């Protein structure tokens, strides 16, 4: 049986650190409130010149280097993002050109915070179908440029970054064991960016109404996220006939420490087996899971043979999980 296996990872975050204390000077908030309600202490923010493809390029180059791959070895590039460089061409096409990955097809996936796992679902499906054999999957976001820095309910949450994974066809008994994706468009208004598309094209009016920034009904989203993720992780383990005790590491989307703790509690997993870096980067949407995965691999938290569960929840609404055997 052929399946996809992640053979290398890479990640990149911008140098500029914005702490909670920095935000105290911008909006009516406090380090204590942000830390207690979200677990975030700081986030990384791009400079004015950097765009999503620049972050994606750094993360992808590192993954390629670690795999000893040349860009021409890749036959597909998928970029998961809700903050593309521009509406089109896709950020994946821009990345393809920058890398010189001339043998790759390239497209973007928009599933907000679940985007990387959606991309893994697609990549693994295409590998299993025999359509592609070497896929570069990147989750990359520059949320700071669509964040309303006057809105304390959202601006404290988000950060910029990118994470990449190289996925190769394998016949080994390891790799992507299962992926699951789901959506509920009836709750699309819980998190959205209403301006700049064909519904509300960019105009003086949309800018004055601040429609070109992320809007989120945080508390409602929180409740749906907890309920959905608790069910999702239990289902994913059951689908793979695994007991939570067999899991070596849970890598959750880094949106809120309280959501992560609730999911771990539902699984009965000690927090030592849950990867967290939300304190350093905040919520980086589609980049969150691959940055965490890369940091987990580089720090030795994942060893050969380990079962690793990835999960995410985000705008759409969308949610997704993946069970990996490393
Ligand atoms: O990644 C995609 C999915 N996204 C998520 O999963 C995010 C889900 N939501 C959350 O993480 C949380 O809902 C937030 C962190 C956004 C907010 O936490 P909360 O515990 O749900 O707070 P709340 O929205 O119920 O607000 C509680 C209070 C309000 O004041 P009143 O009405 O009780 O007087 C807010 O105005 O906290 C106030 N508040 C703040 N206070 C200080 C909201 N933002 C801030 C702030 N600093 N930055």
Boltz pocket constraint, residues with backbone or C-beta under 6 A from the ligand:
constraints:
  - pocket:
      binder: B
      contacts: [[A, 28], [A, 29], [A, 30], [A, 33], [A, 34], [A, 37], [A, 38], [A, 113], [A, 152], [A, 153], [A, 154], [A, 156], [A, 191], [A, 217], [A, 218], [A, 219], [A, 220], [A, 221], [A, 222], [A, 225], [A, 254], [A, 255], [A, 256], [A, 259], [A, 283], [A, 285], [A, 313], [A, 314], [A, 315]]
      max_distance: 6.0
